[in-house]
Amino acid sequence: MGLKTWMKGMSRSFSAFARRLADNAGGNVAIMFAISLPVLILMTVGGVDIHRASTVRANLQDALDAATLAAARSPYTADSDLQRVGLAALKANLKAFPEVTLSEDDTSFVMNDDDVVIATSKVSVKAIVAHIVLPPYGRFMDDYLLVRADSEVNRASRNIEVAMVLDLSGSMGGQRLVDLKNAAKDLVDLIVQPVQAPYYSKVALVPWSQSVNPGSYLNSVRGSVTGSTGITGAVINLTGPQRTITAATKARPVVITSDGHGFANNDVVWVSGVSGMTQLNNQAYLVMNRTANTFELYTLSGGRVDGRSYSNHSGSSGRVQKCQDNDCSITITSANHGLANNDYVYITGVGGMTQINNQTHRVGNATTNTSPST
């Protein structure tokens, strides 16, 4: 047999073997299953831990939502305080899930400019199946899976003002008054927060009595008492010429006779120096129903001055003059009085203009050394 013939025979034999191998389908499924088995195993064991991580994330979300709400409901505004309160609440909430480990470095509670408390947290959960070594395919996952959750709470609030009416009458004597004080203190502690920003909370005390004694809180409630200052001058703000009063009727209203007075209706005038009917002196009045030589006296509030019980007018020493201001205010000079507009003052000891003594007056148009009062 020649070499050429041998080679042809070998070629025919190999071709026949290849055809038989191609025609034989037995074992194909087994080969394909063997190839895909590692992937199926990895998907199955990985799915177990992925489902577990999803469950842990839901638990973390619930715990973080509750902790964020606790931080938002606290009276604090600084991030350090919110972090302290929120982290403490989150740790307490996660005690029900011992299989997770909280990452404190990845947990934060902060508040933005819109008063929204924003929280972020991460926990680690140990893998049950997927972290094992699957020879010869190697490690599929780490020993621990990292799970994250986020939460936001809008810190909506309002200023709170509460008034407490306390019965301090005689019927509350003894133990009743003691119980009332304790209950009032508890209510104040509940309402008034130690931090008064961005929202404040206040309680007003209204005594069901003639007075209230705030004790050591007096200056805080009323303000510090300003010491008295000496009055060196007191001038009524008048304008125009003085007119002589020649007659005043005992009627309602009192009719003043003053020849050529020149006043107009609703002018405010100051009366002084009247003899006999002295009840008219040192007071301001409204001019009403004027004529060339007479006018009626009305109070500044618009009521008719009733002179029927006054003494009889006598002489012509009385004077009437128009007020520069609508209320005939008096300018008081008192160096460094320290008063402000709308403060109230009590005046005593003024000589001459005695009508302003022993009365309370309101301060207006205050300067360093003068304070017109009404």
C-alpha positions in Angstrom: 0.0 0.0 0.0 1.4 3.3 -1.0 1.5 6.4 1.1 -1.0 8.2 -1.1 -3.5 5.4 -0.7 -3.0 5.3 3.1 -3.7 9.0 3.4 -6.9 8.8 1.4 -8.1 6.0 3.7 -7.4 8.0 6.8 -9.2 11.0 5.4 -12.2 8.9 4.6 -12.2 7.4 8.1 -11.9 10.8 9.9 -14.7 12.2 7.7 -17.0 9.3 8.6 -16.2 9.8 12.4 -17.0 13.5 12.2 -20.3 12.8 10.4 -21.2 10.2 13.1 -20.3 12.7 15.9 -22.4 15.5 14.3 -25.3 13.2 13.8 -25.3 12.0 17.5 -27.5 14.6 19.6 -27.4 12.6 22.8 -26.0 14.6 25.9 -26.4 18.1 24.4 -28.9 19.1 27.2 -26.5 17.9 29.9 -23.7 19.9 28.4 -25.8 23.1 28.2 -27.1 22.6 31.8 -23.5 22.0 33.1 -22.4 25.3 31.5 -25.4 27.3 32.9 -25.5 25.7 36.3 -23.0 28.1 38.0 -24.9 31.1 36.7 -28.2 29.7 38.1 -26.6 29.0 41.4 -25.2 32.5 41.7 -28.5 34.0 40.8 -30.4 31.9 43.3 -28.1 32.5 46.3 -27.6 36.1 45.4 -31.4 36.6 45.2 -31.8 35.4 48.8 -29.4 38.1 50.2 -30.8 40.8 47.8 -34.3 40.1 49.2 -33.0 40.3 52.7 -31.2 43.6 52.0 -34.4 45.0 50.6 -36.2 44.0 53.8 -33.5 45.6 55.9 -33.8 48.8 53.9 -37.6 49.0 54.6 -36.9 48.6 58.3 -34.1 51.2 58.2 -36.5 53.6 56.4 -39.1 53.2 59.1 -36.6 53.8 61.9 -35.0 56.8 60.1 -38.4 58.4 59.5 -39.3 58.1 63.2 -35.8 59.5 64.2 -36.1 62.4 61.7 -39.5 63.3 63.1 -38.1 63.2 66.6 -35.3 65.6 65.6 -37.8 67.9 63.8 -40.1 68.0 66.8 -37.3 69.0 69.2 -36.8 72.7 70.1 -33.3 72.7 68.6 -32.1 74.5 65.4 -28.3 73.8 65.5 -27.2 70.9 63.3 -25.1 69.5 66.2 -28.2 69.3 68.5 -30.4 67.8 65.7 -27.6 65.2 65.0 -27.5 64.3 68.7 -31.3 63.9 69.1 -31.8 62.2 65.7 -28.9 59.7 66.2 -30.1 58.7 69.7 -33.6 58.1 68.4 -32.3 56.1 65.4 -30.2 53.9 67.6 -33.2 53.2 69.9 -35.4 52.3 66.9 -32.8 50.0 65.4 -32.5 47.9 68.6 -35.4 45.8 67.2 -33.1 44.7 64.3 -29.9 43.3 65.9 -28.7 41.8 62.6 -27.9 45.3 61.2 -24.9 47.5 62.0 -25.4 51.3 62.0 -22.7 53.3 60.3 -22.6 56.5 62.4 -20.1 58.2 60.1 -22.6 57.9 57.2 -25.6 59.1 59.3 -26.5 62.8 59.4 -29.4 65.0 60.5 -29.3 68.7 59.3 -31.8 71.5 58.7 -31.9 73.6 55.6 -32.9 77.2 55.2 -36.5 76.2 54.6 -36.8 74.5 58.0 -36.7 71.0 56.5 -34.8 68.4 58.5 -32.9 66.1 56.1 -31.6 62.8 57.3 -29.4 60.2 55.7 -28.2 56.9 57.1 -26.5 53.6 56.1 -26.4 50.2 57.8 -24.5 47.0 57.1 -26.3 43.7 57.0 -24.4 40.4 57.0 -24.9 38.2 53.9 -26.3 34.7 54.6 -25.5 32.8 51.4 -24.0 34.9 48.6 -20.7 35.6 50.4 -19.7 31.9 50.5 -16.9 30.6 48.2 -18.4 28.7 45.3 -15.5 26.6 43.9 -14.3 27.1 41.3 -16.2 30.3 40.6 -15.0 32.5 43.5 -16.7 34.9 45.9 -19.9 36.5 44.5 -20.5 39.2 47.2 -18.9 40.7 50.3 -19.5 39.5 53.8 -21.7 42.6 54.4 -24.1 44.4 52.2 -24.5 48.3 52.6 -28.0 49.6 52.7 -29.0 53.3 52.6 -32.1 55.3 53.4 -33.1 59.0 53.3 -35.8 61.0 55.0 -37.1 64.6 55.1 -39.5 66.2 57.6 -40.9 69.7 57.0 -40.6 71.5 60.4 -43.9 73.4 60.1 -44.8 75.3 63.3 -46.3 78.5 64.5 -45.8 81.0 67.3 -47.8 80.0 70.4 -49.4 82.5 72.8 -51.5 81.2 75.7 -53.2 83.2 78.4 -53.9 81.6 81.8 -56.5 83.1 84.0 -55.7 82.1 87.6 -58.4 82.3 90.3 -56.6 83.9 93.3 -59.7 84.8 95.3 -60.4 83.7 98.8 -62.2 80.6 97.8 -58.8 79.2 96.5 -57.1 79.4 99.9 -55.1 76.4 101.3 -54.4 73.3 99.2 -56.4 74.6 96.3 -54.0 77.4 95.7 -51.0 75.0 96.1 -52.5 72.7 93.5 -53.2 75.7 91.2 -49.6 76.8 91.3 -48.3 73.3 90.5 -50.7 72.9 87.6 -49.8 76.3 86.2 -46.1 75.5 86.4 -46.6 72.2 84.6 -48.6 74.0 81.8 -45.9 76.7 81.4 -43.2 74.0 81.1 -45.2 72.2 78.4 -45.8 75.4 76.3 -42.8 77.6 76.7 -39.8 76.1 74.9 -36.2 76.9 76.0 -35.3 77.9 72.5 -37.4 80.8 71.2 -36.3 80.7 67.5 -37.4 80.4 64.8 -40.8 80.3 66.6 -41.6 81.7 70.0 -44.0 80.4 72.7 -45.4 82.7 75.4 -47.8 82.4 78.4 -49.6 85.4 79.8 -50.8 85.3 83.4 -54.2 87.0 84.2 -55.0 87.0 87.9 -58.6 86.6 88.9 -57.9 89.1 91.6 -57.0 92.7 92.2 -53.3 92.3 91.5 -50.6 89.7 90.8 -47.2 89.3 92.3 -44.6 88.1 89.8 -41.9 87.9 92.5 -38.4 87.8 91.1 -39.7 88.0 87.5 -41.1 91.5 88.1 -38.4 93.3 86.2 -38.6 90.9 83.3 -42.4 91.4 83.1 -42.6 95.1 83.7 -39.0 96.3 83.0 -36.6 97.9 85.4 -37.9 100.8 87.3 -36.4 104.2 86.2 -35.6 106.5 89.1 -37.3 109.9 89.2 -35.8 113.0 87.7 -36.3 116.7 88.7 -38.6 118.9 86.7 -37.1 122.3 86.0 -39.8 123.6 83.7 -43.5 123.0 82.7 -45.0 125.0 79.9 -48.4 124.6 78.2 -48.1 124.8 74.4 -50.3 127.8 73.7 -50.4 130.1 70.7 -52.0 133.4 69.8 -53.1 136.2 72.1 -54.9 135.6 75.4 -58.5 136.7 75.5 -60.4 138.0 78.6 -63.4 136.0 79.9 -66.1 138.5 81.0 -68.9 136.0 81.7 -69.5 132.2 82.1 -73.0 130.7 82.5 -74.1 128.0 84.9 -75.6 125.9 82.1 -75.1 122.8 80.1 -73.1 123.6 78.2 -71.2 126.5 79.8 -71.3 129.5 77.5 -68.2 131.8 77.6 -68.4 135.5 76.8 -65.1 136.9 75.4 -65.4 139.9 73.1 -63.7 139.4 69.7 -62.2 136.1 70.8 -61.4 135.0 67.2 -61.7 131.2 67.8 -63.3 128.8 65.4 -65.4 125.7 66.1 -63.3 122.7 67.2 -60.4 124.8 68.3 -58.9 123.6 71.5 -58.5 126.3 74.2 -57.0 126.6 77.7 -58.9 128.3 80.4 -57.2 129.8 83.5 -57.6 132.6 86.1 -61.4 132.5 86.3 -62.8 133.9 89.6 -65.8 132.4 91.2 -66.4 129.6 88.7 -62.9 128.1 89.5 -64.0 124.7 88.3 -63.2 125.8 84.8 -59.6 126.7 85.5 -56.5 124.9 84.1 -58.3 122.6 81.7 -58.5 122.3 77.9 -61.9 122.5 76.1 -63.3 122.3 72.6 -64.9 125.5 71.2 -68.4 124.8 69.8 -71.3 126.9 68.4 -69.2 130.1 68.4 -70.4 133.6 67.7 -68.4 136.7 67.4 -68.3 137.2 71.2 -69.4 133.8 72.7 -68.7 130.1 72.4 -69.8 126.9 74.2 -67.4 124.7 76.1 -67.2 121.0 75.3 -64.8 118.4 76.7 -62.1 117.0 74.4 -64.1 113.9 74.1 -67.0 115.8 72.7 -69.3 116.0 75.7 -71.0 119.2 76.9 -69.4 120.8 80.0 -72.1 120.9 82.6 -71.7 124.1 84.8 -75.1 123.9 86.6 -73.4 122.9 89.8 -70.5 125.2 89.5 -69.9 128.4 91.5 -71.0 131.8 90.1 -68.6 133.5 87.8 -67.3 136.8 89.0 -64.9 139.5 87.8 -63.0 139.6 84.5 -59.7 138.0 85.5 -60.3 134.8 83.5 -58.2 134.2 80.4 -58.6 131.9 77.4 -56.0 131.0 74.8 -55.8 128.7 71.8 -53.8 125.5 72.3 -51.0 124.8 69.8 -51.7 121.1 69.9 -55.1 119.4 69.7 -54.7 118.1 73.3 -53.1 121.2 74.8 -50.1 119.2 75.8 -47.5 120.4 78.4 -43.8 120.4 77.7 -41.9 119.2 80.8 -38.2 119.9 81.1 -36.3 117.3 83.0 -32.6 116.7 82.3 -31.7 113.2 81.1 -35.1 111.9 81.9 -34.5 108.7 79.9 -38.2 108.4 78.8 -39.5 107.3 75.4 -42.6 108.1 73.5 -45.7 106.4 74.9 -44.1 105.8 78.3 -46.3 106.7 81.2 -45.1 109.0 84.0 -46.5 110.1 87.4 -45.8 113.8 88.3 -45.7 115.2 91.8 -44.5 118.3 93.5 -44.8 120.9 90.7 -45.3 124.4 91.9 -47.6 126.9 90.1 -49.0 124.4 87.5 -50.3 122.2 90.3 -53.1 120.8 88.0 -50.6 118.3 86.6 -49.6 116.9 90.0 -50.6 113.5 91.3 -51.7 112.3 87.9 -50.4 109.8 85.3 -49.4 111.3 81.9 -48.4 109.8 78.6 -45.1 110.9 77.1 -44.9 112.2 73.5 -42.4 113.9 71.3 -39.6 113.1 73.8 -36.1 114.6 73.4 -33.1 114.3 75.7 -34.3 116.8 78.2 -38.0 117.5 77.3 -41.0 115.3 77.1 -44.4 116.8 76.2 -47.0 114.9 78.2 -50.8 114.9 78.1 
